[in-house]
Amino acid sequence: FHLLAKISLQYNIVPLSTKRSTDINDLIRSIDFKNVPVKKYGRLETAYKSVVKTSSNADIIIVIGSHYLVGEFFEKYKI
């Protein structure tokens, strides 16, 4: 997160939709986000809609996580 903190305005954290998901609060407590604000969501869909709504055309949205999360994102949004 050290390098991402240089370019990130906010981290948006979501649980996996599988039983393999780590507790969101445990995840947030265990990572040093380098003073970048963190917002948590209950679902990927909610986080994505919020990020798209508040971003501009010049913003870059990066989805980072396990292959479960990234796969769910690609499957839902066909990107």
Secondary structure, DSSP 8 states (H G I E B T S, - for coil): -HHHHTT-S-EEE---SSTT---HHHHHHHS--TT--EEE-SSHHHHHHHHHHH--TT------S-HHHHHHHHHHH--
